[in-house]
Amino acid sequence: MAFPEIALSQLRQARGLKSPGFTIIQFLEGVVDEMNSPTDEQAALIKLTMEGKVMNYPDRWDQENLLNLHKAKIYLEMAIGLLSQ
């Protein structure tokens, strides 16, 4: 058997890289729900930040933190979508 067939056989046997269980996906969905959604003002600041506009310190740290939270939520939603297929 060639390595592609072996690799797929291992996937089917849940050896090596495997999909997380339903419980883990539900947990990730709970994390996304816990993160909530940005307010209108936060969404506007996220948009400005993505356009490269930055605030002065010390507010810049919180501005970057807000953007990072937004990105994390988006990536978690993308991961859940990929894992649920």
GILINUR-V61455 format. One record per residue. N is the residue number from 1. NEAR is the number of other ideal C-beta (glycine too) atoms within 12 Angstrom. Layout:
<<N	NEAR> <N	NEAR>>
This chain:
<<1	9> <2	8> <3	9> <4	10> <5	11> <6	14> <7	15> <8	15> <9	15> <10	16> <11	15> <12	14> <13	12> <14	12> <15	12> <16	13> <17	12> <18	13> <19	17> <20	18> <21	12> <22	13> <23	10> <24	17> <25	22> <26	16> <27	18> <28	27> <29	22> <30	14> <31	20> <32	24> <33	15> <34	14> <35	22> <36	12> <37	16> <38	20> <39	12> <40	10> <41	11> <42	22> <43	16> <44	17> <45	26> <46	26> <47	18> <48	17> <49	26> <50	19> <51	11> <52	10> <53	15> <54	18> <55	18> <56	10> <57	10> <58	10> <59	14> <60	16> <61	14> <62	18> <63	26> <64	20> <65	19> <66	29> <67	28> <68	18> <69	25> <70	28> <71	19> <72	19> <73	26> <74	20> <75	18> <76	24> <77	22> <78	16> <79	22> <80	25> <81	15> <82	14> <83	20> <84	16> <85	9>>
